[in-house]
């Protein structure tokens, strides 16, 4: 069978799905998430780790890229019907609808608020993508990439399969998509641009929580930090990243001794407490502000911007 309609619900018996041409190059974990609508990410990775998912008869890792014609064995699992989960609260849907900062026939760009997950799972019923789908039940919407739950800013959603394929290919290329973030780093950063070239490795803490650290065994990761302003003894910075590793900016900032303000995972708890009490910073000060890329083989340029969240502007004003 050719996988042409990812919205159909898989049966409770194992089945083999042949990878269609338009899925060529897609990672197996993303393929499964698209096929098994409603399946938590944790379940998808468990199926891969345990070898219940096979490609051409063999076990595969989550990062394996599929080729057209590959045969994927999907084990029998029972997924909750969409109706079992209900719909997102109307206020939440309205807020995300208002947060769309750009849209055309191929894609839309959301200025994702801090605290909103990119997708559901791990106890989160409705992330950004599920909520957008509830808003637009007749449209085919797919996440191009993800943002940390605590990070605000640009999240790109493809409206067409061709756009998803091209955007994800650009994501894999060095410099395919130029990414610019705004962040408040603790302490006084040196002037100029500080480039951090430090490999990152993802480990799991007890309970399954992901924790990233600089480790020679990790993947190559490169970030560039540039001070824009000094505020209250801290450094308001532009950050450009050339790779897109999990928690990359947060861990690189920690690595150079200037953690991101409000980071309760990799940051300085005492400084975070002081910033919360003195200037009202109650979240991670990291914002994905700009994405620049071109579709149609470079013929259709895009420059997308998401304004800094009002609560972060307020913090900067109070620090002045």
Phi, psi and omega in degrees: 000142176269135179279096182245339182230096184287355182275344180290145186273128180295150179283178180273000175261155178296148177216160176249128182245129177273131183286125181282166182303320185284359175256001181302128179092353181282142176293148182296324180294319179290325176300314182292320179297324177287324182282316182267069183305129178093352180284131177297148178302323181301323179291317180301315181290328176295318178298321179290314182298323184277355178081011180287334173265130180234145174242119184053036176089353184246157176290150181219159175266165186300329185274359179302130178264133183278157173239148177306132181097344175303149177250121184252121175273124179247122185289164178289121174220151179253122181255147176293140174295150181305326182292336180295331184271350183073201179235158179298153176303143184302320180298323179291318178297318179297320181295319180288324177300318180289341183273359177288120185257348178201147176201141169218196185291340187259328187207165169226152180241127181252135171272083188296128177289153172296142180095350178260124178287151177296325180212163179287175182125162179052048177087358179257114182287320187229111171265191182299315186290321178296324181289320177296322178294324177293326177292326186229071187297341183266357181258152175265108184241130180226136175294133175277326182205186180229156170239146173307149180303321185279346181272134175264169172120198192293124174233122186261132179238127180274140178258348179228147180299321181297322179291320179300313182298316183290320180293320179291328175294319177296322178300326182281341181276142171295120179077007180296324175229120179279125185242128180234130179241159171242136184210150171257116179260140182289133176087184186262104176287150175292155178295164179084194181258128175253117178264134181243111180248091186218122183294144183241137180237132179267124175242169178244130174273170177303134183097356176087005181288134179284138176222125185255142177213157175291126185203133183301337181276357184276187181271145179306133183215133184224125179230150178235122181252131179227124180288128175263318182208155170262131179224114175055037180085002179244176189238114175274119192234154165263135179236125174249135179240140180258348174231162184237059182281157176303129177057025187305306184296319182297317182284322177295321177297317177298320184298326180268007175083014179227074184297160180285133180301135178082006181276107183275000179258316184241002188264191182262110186297325181290316178295319179300318180297317180296318179293326178294317183285323188270323184233005174076025178281110185246012184212173175293128179271074178216127187222124177279102192265327188217137171230133179229129182198177178220135176259181182055044178063031178098357184276340183239091183283144176233137171227103185254138181229143175235121181296150179299137181300144184301324181292333177281324174300318179299319179298315178300318180297320182287335181279341186299000000 
